[in-house]
Structures are given as C-alpha cells and as structure tokens.
Amino acid sequence: MSDVGSDEFDDERSKLGEYEGDRNEAGERHGVGKAVLPNGDIYQGQYENGRRHGQGTYHFKNGARYVGDYYQNMKHGQGTFYYPDGSKYEGSWVEDLRQDHGVYTYPNGDTYDGEWLKHMRHGQGIYHYHETGSKYKGSWVNGKMESAGEYIHSNHRYKGNFVNSYPNGLGKYVFDIGCEQHGEYHQSEQDRAEGEWGEVASNTILKWIPKCVTGPTLWTAGSDTSGGEKEIPSAEDVTEN
C-alpha cells in the first residue's frame, strides 16, 4: 500500500474537510491543529503556513499510521510508519520516501536494518531471517543483494559475491571448526511450466563448485566435494516492500 498522505484541502471555499486549531494572520493553518480529511484520514500535529510541517501523526482510514516529522506536507526527517499488514518502518524519510538509514520489520518477523534509497534497500544493510535465525550482511542495490556480502548461519557462514540476490562467482564457506571450503557459484536459468496466463516462468538454479579446503582439519562430515546445491535463502525469501 502507499504511505503517501492524502492531499489536504486548505481552501475553505471548497467546504471539504474539517479543521480545528491555530491559524496565522492570513487564515492559514499554522501552529498546532487537527484536520479530518474528506476521505476519513486524520492528521493531528504542527502546521506552518497551511501545510503539515513539524511533528505530527497521520491516521489513514485503512488502519495505517505515520508518527514523525513533516516538511511542507511531506514525511521528511525521522518517523515511524505502521502498515495495515503489521509491518513497520522506523527511520529516515526524504520527501515522502524511505531514505538513508532505517529499520523495517516485516509481517513474518524478518527485519532489515540498513540504508535505503527512494523506498528501496540500497547500500549497506543486514537482513535477519526470523524463522531460521540466519542473516545476510552486505551490499544492496535497488532492493536486491549485490556485490560483496555474506550469509551468516548458526555454525558457518558464506562469504562471496552476489548478483540479483543470489551468490555468484568466487566465494567460500567458513565453518566454526576452523576450516574453509573455497569454490565458485554458477547461476543458470531453468524454464518452468507455462503459467495460467501463458507466460513461461524461470527459476534460478545455483551450482556450487568446490575447489579446495583449508584449515587445521579436513572437512569430511557432510561435505560436498563433487559439487551440487547449498542451502541459500532464495530471492523470494526476502520480502519486497
């Protein structure tokens, strides 16, 4: 859903909406007030020359709520947005968009703590998977895992390069027992059956090609020295919002 507030009608001649609060000499909303918009949304907070400006709380009729800073009618500064699906964003806003640093909590309990650009995960950040306890720490570009990063699990981690939210190219598994398995991930697209609307969906297939094992002991238990698939959260596991 959109978290951009509804337009507020300040023209008293329109007879749309209700307002109670302070005004300036020009009759504009100025100071502290409460507005009930024609569509049922409610804003209560600070105004400056007819616009939401300063601290305020905006209640959407669908149950969403924003609490934080406004600048010239836009969410701008620090604020928290509560979404109807139970998710929540706490952090920085720039002209109504999630931008700079913020923490997003998703409905399934996953969290992303990091940098944002124009509503998308972009920059350095950590995505924590609530169900498994695993996390991804690294670079993001336009909402996807890109460039250097690592998956951190309870007893091992994978460090390497990522493309389109999947590991790609050279990397290594680092195990808590002190050894490392170096290798390379290859990506391939595998066509699936034709969908309901006639489109052909594709699925990214990952193949891990081990090259060497380093460390104080040889890795034998559970090792995959012939190549194959490793358990890596897929792009679909990362909720987009």
Secondary structure as a PSIPRED ss2 file (coil, helix, strand):
# PSIPRED VFORMAT (PSIPRED V4.0)

   1 M C   1.000  0.000  0.000
   2 S C   1.000  0.000  0.000
   3 D C   1.000  0.000  0.000
   4 V C   1.000  0.000  0.000
   5 G C   1.000  0.000  0.000
   6 S C   1.000  0.000  0.000
   7 D C   1.000  0.000  0.000
   8 E C   1.000  0.000  0.000
   9 F C   1.000  0.000  0.000
  10 D C   1.000  0.000  0.000
  11 D C   1.000  0.000  0.000
  12 E H   0.000  1.000  0.000
  13 R H   0.000  1.000  0.000
  14 S H   0.000  1.000  0.000
  15 K C   1.000  0.000  0.000
  16 L C   1.000  0.000  0.000
  17 G C   1.000  0.000  0.000
  18 E E   0.000  0.000  1.000
  19 Y E   0.000  0.000  1.000
  20 E E   0.000  0.000  1.000
  21 G E   0.000  0.000  1.000
  22 D E   0.000  0.000  1.000
  23 R E   0.000  0.000  1.000
  24 N C   1.000  0.000  0.000
  25 E C   1.000  0.000  0.000
  26 A C   1.000  0.000  0.000
  27 G C   1.000  0.000  0.000
  28 E C   1.000  0.000  0.000
  29 R E   0.000  0.000  1.000
  30 H E   0.000  0.000  1.000
  31 G E   0.000  0.000  1.000
  32 V E   0.000  0.000  1.000
  33 G E   0.000  0.000  1.000
  34 K E   0.000  0.000  1.000
  35 A E   0.000  0.000  1.000
  36 V E   0.000  0.000  1.000
  37 L C   1.000  0.000  0.000
  38 P C   1.000  0.000  0.000
  39 N C   1.000  0.000  0.000
  40 G C   1.000  0.000  0.000
  41 D C   1.000  0.000  0.000
  42 I E   0.000  0.000  1.000
  43 Y E   0.000  0.000  1.000
  44 Q E   0.000  0.000  1.000
  45 G E   0.000  0.000  1.000
  46 Q E   0.000  0.000  1.000
  47 Y E   0.000  0.000  1.000
  48 E E   0.000  0.000  1.000
  49 N C   1.000  0.000  0.000
  50 G C   1.000  0.000  0.000
  51 R E   0.000  0.000  1.000
  52 R E   0.000  0.000  1.000
  53 H E   0.000  0.000  1.000
  54 G E   0.000  0.000  1.000
  55 Q E   0.000  0.000  1.000
  56 G E   0.000  0.000  1.000
  57 T E   0.000  0.000  1.000
  58 Y E   0.000  0.000  1.000
  59 H E   0.000  0.000  1.000
  60 F C   1.000  0.000  0.000
  61 K C   1.000  0.000  0.000
  62 N C   1.000  0.000  0.000
  63 G C   1.000  0.000  0.000
  64 A C   1.000  0.000  0.000
  65 R E   0.000  0.000  1.000
  66 Y E   0.000  0.000  1.000
  67 V E   0.000  0.000  1.000
  68 G E   0.000  0.000  1.000
  69 D E   0.000  0.000  1.000
  70 Y E   0.000  0.000  1.000
  71 Y E   0.000  0.000  1.000
  72 Q C   1.000  0.000  0.000
  73 N C   1.000  0.000  0.000
  74 M E   0.000  0.000  1.000
  75 K E   0.000  0.000  1.000
  76 H E   0.000  0.000  1.000
  77 G E   0.000  0.000  1.000
  78 Q E   0.000  0.000  1.000
  79 G E   0.000  0.000  1.000
  80 T E   0.000  0.000  1.000
  81 F E   0.000  0.000  1.000
  82 Y E   0.000  0.000  1.000
  83 Y C   1.000  0.000  0.000
  84 P C   1.000  0.000  0.000
  85 D C   1.000  0.000  0.000
  86 G C   1.000  0.000  0.000
  87 S C   1.000  0.000  0.000
  88 K E   0.000  0.000  1.000
  89 Y E   0.000  0.000  1.000
  90 E E   0.000  0.000  1.000
  91 G E   0.000  0.000  1.000
  92 S E   0.000  0.000  1.000
  93 W E   0.000  0.000  1.000
  94 V E   0.000  0.000  1.000
  95 E C   1.000  0.000  0.000
  96 D C   1.000  0.000  0.000
  97 L E   0.000  0.000  1.000
  98 R E   0.000  0.000  1.000
  99 Q E   0.000  0.000  1.000
 100 D E   0.000  0.000  1.000
 101 H E   0.000  0.000  1.000
 102 G E   0.000  0.000  1.000
 103 V E   0.000  0.000  1.000
 104 Y E   0.000  0.000  1.000
 105 T E   0.000  0.000  1.000
 106 Y C   1.000  0.000  0.000
 107 P C   1.000  0.000  0.000
 108 N C   1.000  0.000  0.000
 109 G C   1.000  0.000  0.000
 110 D C   1.000  0.000  0.000
 111 T E   0.000  0.000  1.000
 112 Y E   0.000  0.000  1.000
 113 D E   0.000  0.000  1.000
 114 G E   0.000  0.000  1.000
 115 E E   0.000  0.000  1.000
 116 W E   0.000  0.000  1.000
 117 L E   0.000  0.000  1.000
 118 K C   1.000  0.000  0.000
 119 H C   1.000  0.000  0.000
 120 M E   0.000  0.000  1.000
 121 R E   0.000  0.000  1.000
 122 H E   0.000  0.000  1.000
 123 G E   0.000  0.000  1.000
 124 Q E   0.000  0.000  1.000
 125 G E   0.000  0.000  1.000
 126 I E   0.000  0.000  1.000
 127 Y E   0.000  0.000  1.000
 128 H E   0.000  0.000  1.000
 129 Y C   1.000  0.000  0.000
 130 H C   1.000  0.000  0.000
 131 E C   1.000  0.000  0.000
 132 T C   1.000  0.000  0.000
 133 G C   1.000  0.000  0.000
 134 S C   1.000  0.000  0.000
 135 K E   0.000  0.000  1.000
 136 Y E   0.000  0.000  1.000
 137 K E   0.000  0.000  1.000
 138 G E   0.000  0.000  1.000
 139 S E   0.000  0.000  1.000
 140 W E   0.000  0.000  1.000
 141 V E   0.000  0.000  1.000
 142 N C   1.000  0.000  0.000
 143 G C   1.000  0.000  0.000
 144 K E   0.000  0.000  1.000
 145 M E   0.000  0.000  1.000
 146 E E   0.000  0.000  1.000
 147 S E   0.000  0.000  1.000
 148 A E   0.000  0.000  1.000
 149 G E   0.000  0.000  1.000
 150 E E   0.000  0.000  1.000
 151 Y E   0.000  0.000  1.000
 152 I E   0.000  0.000  1.000
 153 H C   1.000  0.000  0.000
 154 S C   1.000  0.000  0.000
 155 N C   1.000  0.000  0.000
 156 H E   0.000  0.000  1.000
 157 R E   0.000  0.000  1.000
 158 Y E   0.000  0.000  1.000
 159 K E   0.000  0.000  1.000
 160 G E   0.000  0.000  1.000
 161 N E   0.000  0.000  1.000
 162 F E   0.000  0.000  1.000
 163 V E   0.000  0.000  1.000
 164 N C   1.000  0.000  0.000
 165 S C   1.000  0.000  0.000
 166 Y E   0.000  0.000  1.000
 167 P E   0.000  0.000  1.000
 168 N E   0.000  0.000  1.000
 169 G E   0.000  0.000  1.000
 170 L E   0.000  0.000  1.000
 171 G E   0.000  0.000  1.000
 172 K E   0.000  0.000  1.000
 173 Y E   0.000  0.000  1.000
 174 V E   0.000  0.000  1.000
 175 F E   0.000  0.000  1.000
 176 D C   1.000  0.000  0.000
 177 I C   1.000  0.000  0.000
 178 G C   1.000  0.000  0.000
 179 C C   1.000  0.000  0.000
 180 E E   0.000  0.000  1.000
 181 Q E   0.000  0.000  1.000
 182 H E   0.000  0.000  1.000
 183 G E   0.000  0.000  1.000
 184 E E   0.000  0.000  1.000
 185 Y E   0.000  0.000  1.000
 186 H E   0.000  0.000  1.000
 187 Q E   0.000  0.000  1.000
 188 S E   0.000  0.000  1.000
 189 E E   0.000  0.000  1.000
 190 Q E   0.000  0.000  1.000
 191 D E   0.000  0.000  1.000
 192 R E   0.000  0.000  1.000
 193 A E   0.000  0.000  1.000
 194 E E   0.000  0.000  1.000
 195 G C   1.000  0.000  0.000
 196 E C   1.000  0.000  0.000
 197 W C   1.000  0.000  0.000
 198 G C   1.000  0.000  0.000
 199 E C   1.000  0.000  0.000
 200 V E   0.000  0.000  1.000
 201 A E   0.000  0.000  1.000
 202 S E   0.000  0.000  1.000
 203 N E   0.000  0.000  1.000
 204 T E   0.000  0.000  1.000
 205 I E   0.000  0.000  1.000
 206 L E   0.000  0.000  1.000
 207 K E   0.000  0.000  1.000
 208 W E   0.000  0.000  1.000
 209 I E   0.000  0.000  1.000
 210 P E   0.000  0.000  1.000
 211 K E   0.000  0.000  1.000
 212 C E   0.000  0.000  1.000
 213 V E   0.000  0.000  1.000
 214 T E   0.000  0.000  1.000
 215 G C   1.000  0.000  0.000
 216 P C   1.000  0.000  0.000
 217 T C   1.000  0.000  0.000
 218 L C   1.000  0.000  0.000
 219 W C   1.000  0.000  0.000
 220 T C   1.000  0.000  0.000
 221 A C   1.000  0.000  0.000
 222 G C   1.000  0.000  0.000
 223 S C   1.000  0.000  0.000
 224 D C   1.000  0.000  0.000
 225 T C   1.000  0.000  0.000
 226 S C   1.000  0.000  0.000
 227 G C   1.000  0.000  0.000
 228 G E   0.000  0.000  1.000
 229 E C   1.000  0.000  0.000
 230 K C   1.000  0.000  0.000
 231 E C   1.000  0.000  0.000
 232 I C   1.000  0.000  0.000
 233 P C   1.000  0.000  0.000
 234 S C   1.000  0.000  0.000
 235 A H   0.000  1.000  0.000
 236 E H   0.000  1.000  0.000
 237 D H   0.000  1.000  0.000
 238 V C   1.000  0.000  0.000
 239 T C   1.000  0.000  0.000
 240 E C   1.000  0.000  0.000
 241 N C   1.000  0.000  0.000
